[in-house]
Amino acid sequence: MTMQLRDNQVDALRKQRTARQKYRCPICLGSLAHGLNALDHCHRNGQVRSVLCNSCNISEGKVKAGINFRTPLANLARKDPVKWLRNLANYLEYHEANPSGIFHPTFDMKTGKQKPVKRTVKKTARKKPTKAF
C-alpha cells in the first residue's frame, strides 16, 4: 500500500505507530509516552519509518550529516552508511573489551577523565578608536 500522508494526518499516524511500538523508541528503548516524538522518515525517498524520541531523531540526523561532512564519495561511510555504522559499533566493542593500556596525553589519569580542551585565543590587532568630529 502506498499513500501520500497529508499534514493533518501526521499526528494521528504518530499516535497509532507509537501505540504499535508499545510506547518505546526503537533506538534508545526510552519511553515515548511523554514529550515530543518524531514521525521519522527517510529524507532520500520520503518513506515513513517509525516514531522516535526527539533526541534519537536529532542524533540520527546529526550522524548522517557528520558522515557527509568532508567525507570523500569513495569512503564506505558515504557508499554504505549502515555498514559503516556496524563497523563503528564493532570497533568500539572490540576496543572496550581489549584496551591497549596506553593513555592519550589529553586524558587525566588522576581524575580518570578527559582534560578540558585548551583553546588558543587569536590575538588580533586592535584598531585605535577614531575620533568623531
Secondary structure, DSSP 8 states (H G I E B T S, - for coil): ------GGGHHHHHHHHHHHTTTB-TTT--B-SSS-EEEEE-TTT--EEEEEEHHHHHHHHHHHHHHHTT--TTSHHHH-HHHHHHHHHHHHHHHHHS--S---TTEETTTTEE-------------------
